[in-house]
Structure formats: structure tokens, C-alpha cells
Amino acid sequence: MANDVIIWHNPRCSKSREALKILEEKGIEPKIYRYLDEHPTKEEIKEVLKLLGVGPRDIMRTKEAVYKELGLKDVDDDEKLIEAMVEHPRLIERPIVIKGNKAVLGRPPEKVIELIK
């Protein structure tokens, strides 16, 4: 299968590595988007949210220190939450796997199988 699959990947995350391994075992070589290095734009995050069908907080790592430091628990404005993820991509839960007009959050990593059937 070609590069029609993209994984928002953090190689230091075991769940992200597991999801990548599942894809590779299925013969899929995804385009690897190292979002911590490349920093997604506000538009890219909005697109992923749309594909996932969720709100910003649903893909946020709420246990990250920066989440608490920025007081994001008390923020109700989606735009502000997205801006926080743009500035601090560490807040984005991983892995996110995208195929065409669908996406899944790979937690647990086996969820990526639903996407590639």
C-alpha cells in the first residue's frame, strides 16, 4: 500500500511505536509526521479534529506539566486550546493515524486496524 496513510508520530512514545509497527506488519509504510519537530499549524490541527470528529480537549495530553502550567483545564475556548497545541505540540495525544478522510487516535494502538481494513 502506498503513502496514503499518515501517522503523527513521536518515536519516544511506546504507543506511537506500537501503532507504527502494526501498520508496517500490515504492509503499510505510512508517511511519518514527527509533529514534535515539525509543529503542526492551527489549520492542520483543525483538520485532524474534523477527521477524528472530536473537540480539541479530546486529543490533549491533560497530564502534561505544560497543560497545568497554562491553566488549560479552565479554558472553554476551542481556539485557545488549539493555539496551545500549536505552541506546545507536546500537548497533542499520539499517535494519530490518518487515511484519506478518516483518522483515529491510536490509543490503544490496535485502533489503527479499524482505519486500514
N, CA, C and O of each residue as an XYZ file, in Angstrom:
468
protein
N       0.848     -1.187      0.000
C       0.000      0.000      0.000
C       0.889      1.246      0.000
O       1.952      1.249      0.621
N       0.479      2.252     -0.661
C       1.290      3.463     -0.844
C       1.236      4.378      0.376
O       0.776      3.997      1.453
N       1.714      5.573      0.169
C       1.793      6.559      1.247
C       0.494      7.311      1.473
O       0.518      8.518      1.715
N      -0.641      6.625      1.401
C      -1.891      7.337      1.652
C      -2.249      7.314      3.133
O      -3.332      7.753      3.520
N      -1.342      6.804      3.957
C      -1.539      6.776      5.403
C      -0.471      7.661      6.040
O       0.709      7.588      5.699
N      -0.918      8.497      6.974
C      -0.001      9.401      7.686
C      -0.118      9.096      9.168
O      -1.219      8.898      9.680
N       1.016      9.056      9.858
C       0.991      8.881     11.301
C       1.662     10.078     11.960
O       2.808     10.406     11.655
N       0.936     10.726     12.866
C       1.534     11.769     13.702
C       2.266     11.008     14.782
O       1.647     10.434     15.678
N       3.585     11.004     14.699
C       4.415     10.052     15.428
C       5.408     10.735     16.355
O       6.017     11.751     16.020
N       5.546     10.139     17.532
C       6.611     10.511     18.456
C       7.381      9.227     18.724
O       6.880      8.343     19.419
N       8.608      9.106     18.179
C       9.357      7.860     18.326
C       9.696      7.510     19.777
O      10.060      6.369     20.065
N       9.583      8.462     20.680
C       9.874      8.183     22.087
C       8.670      7.611     22.822
O       8.787      7.199     23.976
N       7.519      7.582     22.169
C       6.278      7.103     22.788
C       6.047      5.637     22.406
O       6.020      5.297     21.223
N       5.882      4.775     23.408
C       5.704      3.347     23.127
C       4.421      3.081     22.340
O       4.408      2.215     21.465
N       3.339      3.811     22.637
C       2.074      3.611     21.906
C       2.234      3.997     20.438
O       1.691      3.342     19.548
N       2.983      5.063     20.202
C       3.225      5.513     18.838
C       4.070      4.480     18.084
O       3.797      4.170     16.925
N       5.078      3.963     18.743
C       5.921      2.931     18.106
C       5.111      1.670     17.819
O       5.276      1.049     16.769
N       4.233      1.290     18.756
C       3.384      0.108     18.549
C       2.455      0.297     17.353
O       2.298     -0.614     16.540
N       1.841      1.469     17.244
C       0.931      1.742     16.125
C       1.693      1.683     14.799
O       1.196      1.123     13.822
N       2.887      2.253     14.764
C       3.707      2.216     13.551
C       4.047      0.771     13.187
O       4.014      0.401     12.013
N       4.370     -0.034     14.181
C       4.702     -1.445     13.947
C       3.492     -2.191     13.370
O       3.638     -2.996     12.450
N       2.306     -1.924     13.909
C       1.087     -2.564     13.394
C       0.897     -2.219     11.923
O       0.609     -3.095     11.108
N       1.057     -0.940     11.583
C       0.918     -0.523     10.181
C       1.928     -1.252      9.298
O       1.578     -1.774      8.239
N       3.176     -1.282      9.741
C       4.227     -1.933      8.942
C       3.961     -3.425      8.787
O       4.208     -3.990      7.722
N       3.458     -4.071      9.845
C       3.142     -5.501      9.762
C       2.012     -5.769      8.776
O       1.914     -6.863      8.221
N       1.152     -4.761      8.556
C       0.054     -4.888      7.590
C       0.513     -4.489      6.178
O      -0.295     -4.409      5.252
N       1.819     -4.241      6.031
C       2.367     -3.897      4.720
C       2.194     -2.437      4.350
O       2.308     -2.071      3.181
N       1.918     -1.600      5.342
C       1.703     -0.176      5.083
C       2.928      0.599      5.548
O       3.373      0.464      6.688
N       3.457      1.404      4.653
C       4.563      2.288      5.013
C       4.007      3.707      5.061
O       3.962      4.398      4.043
N       3.583      4.138      6.247
C       2.951      5.456      6.339
C       3.965      6.583      6.202
O       5.162      6.411      6.432
N       3.446      7.729      5.822
C       4.261      8.950      5.876
C       4.340      9.302      7.358
O       3.317      9.439      8.029
N       5.546      9.444      7.854
C       5.727      9.737      9.272
C       5.840     11.244      9.467
O       6.745     11.894      8.945
N       4.906     11.770     10.225
C       4.876     13.201     10.528
C       5.318     13.357     11.975
O       4.554     13.086     12.901
N       6.548     13.794     12.159
C       7.094     13.966     13.502
C       6.654     15.330     14.013
O       7.383     16.319     13.935
N       5.444     15.345     14.536
C       4.784     16.607     14.881
C       5.519     17.399     15.971
O       5.342     18.614     16.066
N       6.328     16.743     16.782
C       7.087     17.489     17.792
C       8.211     18.299     17.145
O       8.613     19.340     17.664
N       8.712     17.813     16.012
C       9.779     18.509     15.290
C       9.227     19.513     14.287
O       9.783     20.597     14.110
N       8.129     19.145     13.632
C       7.603     19.953     12.534
C       6.530     20.953     12.960
O       6.176     21.844     12.188
N       6.015     20.816     14.169
C       4.988     21.708     14.717
C       3.815     21.927     13.764
O       3.915     22.723     12.830
N       2.710     21.230     13.991
C       1.536     21.407     13.131
C       0.958     22.813     13.253
O       1.064     23.467     14.291
N       0.349     23.250     12.168
C      -0.299     24.566     12.157
C      -1.692     24.435     12.767
O      -2.195     23.334     12.991
N      -2.295     25.588     13.026
C      -3.663     25.620     13.544
C      -4.597     24.917     12.555
O      -5.489     24.174     12.962
N      -4.391     25.154     11.260
C      -5.240     24.552     10.228
C      -5.092     23.028     10.225
O      -6.080     22.307     10.085
N      -3.854     22.541     10.379
C      -3.631     21.086     10.395
C      -4.326     20.448     11.601
O      -4.937     19.387     11.478
N      -4.231     21.089     12.751
C      -4.888     20.552     13.946
C      -6.403     20.560     13.761
O      -7.076     19.593     14.116
N      -6.943     21.649     13.205
C      -8.392     21.710     12.964
C      -8.844     20.609     12.006
O      -9.899     20.006     12.200
N      -8.050     20.353     10.984
C      -8.377     19.303     10.021
C      -8.384     17.933     10.704
O      -9.285     17.128     10.469
N      -7.393     17.671     11.537
C      -7.331     16.393     12.256
C      -8.529     16.256     13.191
O      -9.120     15.181     13.287
N      -8.885     17.325     13.872
C     -10.049     17.282     14.758
C     -11.312     16.943     13.971
O     -12.151     16.165     14.424
N     -11.433     17.542     12.778
C     -12.592     17.280     11.927
C     -12.614     15.805     11.491
O     -13.662     15.161     11.518
N     -11.457     15.283     11.094
C     -11.373     13.890     10.661
C     -11.676     12.925     11.808
O     -12.295     11.880     11.608
N     -11.230     13.292     13.008
C     -11.484     12.453     14.183
C     -12.917     12.607     14.698
O     -13.454     11.715     15.355
N     -13.533     13.770     14.384
C     -14.872     14.045     14.874
C     -14.903     14.339     16.368
O     -15.847     13.971     17.067
N     -13.849     15.012     16.850
C     -13.755     15.322     18.280
C     -13.383     16.786     18.481
O     -13.056     17.495     17.529
N     -13.437     17.220     19.720
C     -13.023     18.562     20.079
C     -11.563     18.584     20.506
O     -10.967     17.528     20.721
N     -10.979     19.773     20.632
C      -9.558     19.891     20.952
C      -9.130     19.160     22.226
O      -8.087     18.506     22.249
N      -9.923     19.270     23.269
C      -9.513     18.645     24.533
C      -9.423     17.117     24.404
O      -8.684     16.471     25.147
N     -10.175     16.549     23.462
C     -10.170     15.098     23.270
C      -8.837     14.560     22.762
O      -8.572     13.363     22.869
N      -7.996     15.434     22.208
C      -6.679     14.967     21.749
C      -5.548     15.624     22.546
O      -4.399     15.657     22.106
N      -5.894     16.143     23.718
C      -4.878     16.802     24.537
C      -4.384     15.876     25.641
O      -5.150     15.125     26.245
N      -3.092     15.956     25.880
C      -2.467     15.219     26.978
C      -2.633     16.052     28.246
O      -1.813     16.918     28.551
N      -3.701     15.775     28.970
C      -4.057     16.610     30.117
C      -3.153     16.390     31.329
O      -3.224     17.146     32.298
N      -2.311     15.371     31.282
C      -1.396     15.129     32.403
C      -0.024     15.778     32.181
O       0.842     15.722     33.055
N       0.168     16.390     31.013
C       1.433     17.091     30.749
C       1.567     18.288     31.690
O       0.584     18.967     31.988
N       2.775     18.535     32.147
C       3.030     19.671     33.049
C       2.586     20.987     32.420
O       2.014     21.840     33.099
N       2.847     21.154     31.127
C       2.507     22.411     30.449
C       0.989     22.638     30.435
O       0.540     23.785     30.431
N       0.205     21.572     30.426
C      -1.261     21.687     30.483
C      -1.661     22.377     31.787
O      -2.490     23.287     31.803
N      -1.053     21.920     32.867
C      -1.348     22.507     34.180
C      -0.770     23.918     34.286
O      -1.429     24.827     34.791
N       0.470     24.099     33.806
C       1.127     25.417     33.876
C       0.329     26.491     33.155
O       0.256     27.630     33.617
N      -0.272     26.131     32.017
C      -1.040     27.099     31.227
C      -2.482     27.245     31.724
O      -3.230     28.075     31.209
N      -2.875     26.445     32.721
C      -4.232     26.525     33.256
C      -5.285     26.118     32.243
O      -6.390     26.660     32.252
N      -4.964     25.167     31.364
C      -5.871     24.805     30.270
C      -7.136     24.085     30.742
O      -8.125     24.033     30.012
N      -7.112     23.538     31.937
C      -8.291     22.857     32.474
C      -9.483     23.811     32.534
O     -10.633     23.403     32.373
N      -9.184     25.081     32.769
C     -10.243     26.084     32.934
C     -10.586     26.840     31.649
O     -11.412     27.752     31.675
N      -9.961     26.472     30.528
C     -10.192     27.156     29.251
C     -11.342     26.471     28.502
O     -11.308     25.265     28.257
N     -12.358     27.263     28.144
C     -13.505     26.720     27.412
C     -13.483     27.070     25.924
O     -14.330     26.598     25.164
N     -12.536     27.881     25.510
C     -12.453     28.375     24.137
C     -11.616     27.405     23.284
O     -10.413     27.259     23.500
N     -12.271     26.743     22.309
C     -11.572     25.784     21.449
C     -10.384     26.414     20.736
O      -9.334     25.784     20.608
N     -10.539     27.655     20.271
C      -9.436     28.335     19.569
C      -8.204     28.446     20.459
O      -7.081     28.236     20.000
N      -8.415     28.775     21.729
C      -7.293     28.907     22.666
C      -6.624     27.552     22.921
O      -5.403     27.468     23.052
N      -7.431     26.504     22.989
C      -6.874     25.165     23.176
C      -6.041     24.751     21.966
O      -4.963     24.176     22.111
N      -6.551     25.049     20.773
C      -5.810     24.727     19.547
C      -4.511     25.536     19.496
O      -3.457     25.001     19.151
N      -4.589     26.819     19.838
C      -3.383     27.652     19.854
C      -2.347     27.098     20.829
O      -1.149     27.135     20.548
N      -2.800     26.588     21.967
C      -1.877     25.989     22.939
C      -1.176     24.774     22.326
O       0.014     24.562     22.559
N      -1.914     23.976     21.541
C      -1.310     22.803     20.897
C      -0.320     23.210     19.816
O       0.692     22.538     19.613
N      -0.610     24.313     19.116
C       0.322     24.812     18.098
C       1.634     25.230     18.775
O       2.722     24.897     18.303
N       1.515     25.951     19.870
C       2.707     26.437     20.572
C       3.414     25.350     21.360
O       4.629     25.407     21.550
N       2.665     24.370     21.816
C       3.221     23.288     22.635
C       2.732     21.939     22.097
O       1.845     21.324     22.691
N       3.304     21.470     20.971
C       2.804     20.234     20.359
C       2.897     19.017     21.283
O       2.263     17.996     21.018
N       3.665     19.112     22.346
C       3.754     18.033     23.328
C       2.365     17.745     23.933
O       2.121     16.656     24.452
N       1.477     18.723     23.859
C       0.120     18.557     24.387
C      -0.743     17.625     23.535
O      -1.785     17.153     23.991
N      -0.315     17.360     22.306
C      -1.128     16.548     21.392
C      -0.935     15.064     21.703
O       0.189     14.565     21.752
N      -2.045     14.381     21.910
C      -2.018     12.943     22.164
C      -1.531     12.236     20.912
O      -1.771     12.699     19.797
N      -0.863     11.139     21.093
C      -0.327     10.388     19.956
C      -0.534      8.910     20.189
O      -0.754      8.461     21.314
N      -0.461      8.164     19.106
C      -0.332      8.582     17.719
C      -1.705      8.880     17.113
O      -2.727      8.357     17.557
N      -1.697      9.720     16.105
C      -2.900      9.947     15.305
C      -2.581      9.403     13.920
O      -1.568      9.763     13.319
N      -3.447      8.541     13.424
C      -3.231      7.944     12.101
C      -4.360      8.407     11.187
O      -5.540      8.340     11.531
N      -3.952      8.878     10.010
C      -4.894      9.446      9.045
C      -4.831      8.642      7.757
O      -3.753      8.320      7.257
N      -5.999      8.326      7.234
C      -6.089      7.676      5.920
C      -7.257      8.306      5.189
O      -8.413      8.156      5.585
N      -6.939      9.014      4.114
C      -7.994      9.670      3.344
C      -8.734     10.682      4.188
O      -8.135     11.605      4.740
N     -10.059     10.502      4.287
C     -10.864     11.451      5.060
C     -11.270     10.885      6.418
O     -12.291     11.277      6.983
N     -10.456      9.952      6.939
C     -10.710      9.358      8.249
C      -9.434      9.396      9.076
O      -8.324      9.424      8.543
N      -9.619      9.396     10.380
C      -8.472      9.367     11.282
C      -8.864      8.646     12.562
O     -10.042      8.579     12.914
N      -7.865      8.107     13.255
C      -8.082      7.513     14.576
C      -6.950      7.938     15.492
O      -5.824      8.186     15.061
N      -7.286      8.013     16.760
C      -6.284      8.204     17.785
C      -5.872      6.799     18.212
O      -6.700      6.020     18.684
N      -4.607      6.484     18.046
C      -4.121      5.129     18.290
C      -3.934      4.790     19.754
O      -2.846      4.387     20.166
N      -4.976      4.947     20.539
C      -4.944      4.567     21.951
C      -6.174      3.730     22.234
O      -7.266      4.288     22.351
N      -6.051      2.445     22.348
C      -4.824      1.667     22.232
C      -4.361      1.586     20.771
O      -5.139      1.844     19.852
N      -3.095      1.227     20.568
C      -2.539      1.197     19.208
C      -3.332      0.334     18.229
O      -3.334      0.608     17.029
N      -4.001     -0.698     18.724
C      -4.787     -1.583     17.857
C      -5.918     -0.864     17.147
O      -6.455     -1.375     16.164
N      -6.288      0.320     17.630
C      -7.366      1.078     16.971
C      -7.014      1.421     15.529
O      -7.912      1.658     14.721
N      -5.729      1.454     15.189
C      -5.349      1.796     13.815
C      -5.821      0.731     12.839
O      -5.988      1.012     11.652
N      -6.036     -0.484     13.320
C      -6.502     -1.568     12.446
C      -7.862     -1.229     11.854
O      -8.129     -1.541     10.694
N      -8.748     -0.577     12.663
C     -10.070     -0.181     12.176
C      -9.964      0.712     10.946
O     -10.787      0.642     10.034
N      -8.940      1.549     10.942
C      -8.766      2.529      9.881
C      -8.270      1.920      8.579
O      -8.585      2.414      7.496
N      -7.496      0.849      8.686
C      -6.820      0.319      7.487
C      -7.466     -0.941      6.919
O      -6.920     -1.563      6.008
N      -8.623     -1.317      7.454
C      -9.315     -2.515      6.951
C      -9.677     -2.363      5.505
O     -10.264     -3.271      4.917
